[in-house]
Amino acid sequence: MATSEGYGQRLAERLRAEQTQAIVTRVLRTADMAVTETRCDDPVPGLSHSIQREDAYLVALTLRDFPNRQYWKTDGKCRCVTCGLVRLMT
């Protein structure tokens, strides 16, 4: 996991986030698990940088409303998968 862009400061750089905190732990003998909290109070307009492919899951939890959020996927060509408001559930 030492070269992964899927957690920690490297993930924050890919997302252009200002602040990050990460915890890495070994769950099983051969499996690591990382949790990263990122925060960006003044997001830069535009796409974030791509993250390298890994044999892993990447799960995102949004804790506040995020207007005009777009999720782009690149599998040979760049395409917008989802667009719209991500609303905090209360």
Secondary structure as the mmCIF struct_conf table of DSSP 4:
data_model
#
loop_
_struct_conf.conf_type_id
_struct_conf.id
_struct_conf.beg_label_comp_id
_struct_conf.beg_label_asym_id
_struct_conf.beg_label_seq_id
_struct_conf.end_label_comp_id
_struct_conf.end_label_asym_id
_struct_conf.end_label_seq_id
TURN_TY1_P TURN_TY1_P1 ALA A 2 THR A 3
BEND BEND1 GLU A 5 TYR A 7
HELX_RH_AL_P HELX_RH_AL_P1 GLY A 8 LEU A 15
TURN_TY1_P TURN_TY1_P2 ARG A 16 ARG A 16
BEND BEND2 GLU A 18 GLU A 18
STRN STRN1 GLN A 19 ARG A 26
BEND BEND3 VAL A 27 THR A 30
STRN STRN2 ASP A 32 ARG A 39
BEND BEND4 ASP A 41 ASP A 42
HELX_LH_PP_P HELX_LH_PP_P1 PRO A 43 VAL A 44
BEND BEND5 PRO A 45 GLY A 46
HELX_LH_PP_P HELX_LH_PP_P2 LEU A 47 SER A 50
BEND BEND6 ASP A 55 ALA A 56
BEND BEND7 ARG A 64 ARG A 64
STRN STRN3 PHE A 66 THR A 74
BEND BEND8 ASP A 75 LYS A 77
STRN STRN4 CYS A 78 VAL A 86
#
